[in-house]
């Protein structure tokens, strides 16, 4: 993930890494479930840290237990997808050639 970032996004990743002390692999493992914005103050828990805190034997057990995806989450993810446009087709063209 971080190898594909450039410019401002890469700079932000370095700032986050420096401010939090998280390693590259820990940053790459973060998911939306890693963030608790309702907490006071908002909190971020890396999956590896959650595994250790819960004293689970594997990260799979931790993620299966705490990383739930609901139908609304799935629908939102699908809505964010950008589908590739085949060559020779413009936007809004549904007719076969």
C-alpha positions in Angstrom: 0.0 0.0 0.0 2.5 2.6 1.1 4.8 1.9 -1.9 2.0 3.1 -4.2 1.6 6.5 -2.4 3.2 9.6 -3.7 3.1 13.3 -2.9 0.8 14.6 -0.1 -0.5 11.1 0.7 3.0 9.7 1.2 3.9 12.7 3.4 0.8 12.2 5.5 1.7 8.5 6.0 5.2 9.6 7.2 3.7 12.1 9.6 1.3 9.5 11.0 4.1 7.0 11.4 6.3 9.6 13.2 3.5 10.8 15.5 2.2 7.4 16.4 5.3 5.2 16.4 3.4 2.6 14.3 5.5 0.5 11.9 4.8 0.3 8.2 3.2 -3.2 8.6 1.0 -1.9 11.4 -0.1 1.1 9.4 -0.9 -1.2 6.4 -3.0 -3.5 8.7 -5.3 -0.7 9.8 -9.0 -1.0 8.7 -12.0 1.2 9.5 -12.7 -1.1 12.5 -9.3 0.0 13.9 -10.7 3.5 14.7 -13.0 4.3 17.5 -14.0 7.9 16.8 -16.8 7.8 19.4 -14.3 7.4 22.2 -13.1 10.4 24.2 -10.4 11.0 23.0 -10.8 9.1 19.6 -8.7 6.0 19.6 -6.9 3.8 17.0 -5.9 0.2 17.8 -3.7 -1.7 15.4 -5.0 -5.3 14.9 -1.7 -6.7 16.2 -2.1 -4.7 19.4 -5.7 -5.8 19.8 -4.6 -9.5 19.4 -2.0 -9.0 22.2 -4.4 -7.1 24.5 -7.1 -9.8 24.0 -4.5 -12.5 24.6 -5.6 -14.3 21.4 -3.4 -17.0 19.9 -3.8 -15.7 16.3 -4.7 -12.5 14.5 -7.3 -14.5 12.6 -9.2 -15.1 15.9 -9.0 -11.4 16.8 -10.2 -10.2 13.4 -13.0 -12.9 13.3 -14.2 -11.7 16.7 -14.0 -7.9 16.3 -14.0 -7.0 12.6 -17.6 -7.3 11.6 -18.9 -6.1 8.2 -22.5 -5.3 7.9 -24.6 -5.1 4.8 -24.5 -1.2 4.9 -20.6 -1.4 5.1 -20.6 -3.7 2.1 -23.0 -1.4 0.2 -20.9 1.6 1.0 -17.8 -0.2 -0.3 -19.5 -1.1 -3.5 -20.6 2.5 -4.0 -17.0 3.7 -3.7 -15.8 1.3 -6.4 -14.6 2.9 -9.6 -15.1 0.4 -12.5 -12.7 0.5 -15.4 -14.2 1.7 -18.7 -13.3 -0.6 -21.6 -11.3 0.9 -24.4 -13.4 2.6 -27.1 -16.3 3.1 -24.7 -17.2 6.5 -23.3 -19.2 7.1 -20.2 -22.9 6.4 -20.5 -22.5 4.1 -23.5 -24.3 0.9 -22.8 -24.8 -0.4 -26.4 -22.5 -3.2 -27.7 -20.3 -2.3 -30.6 
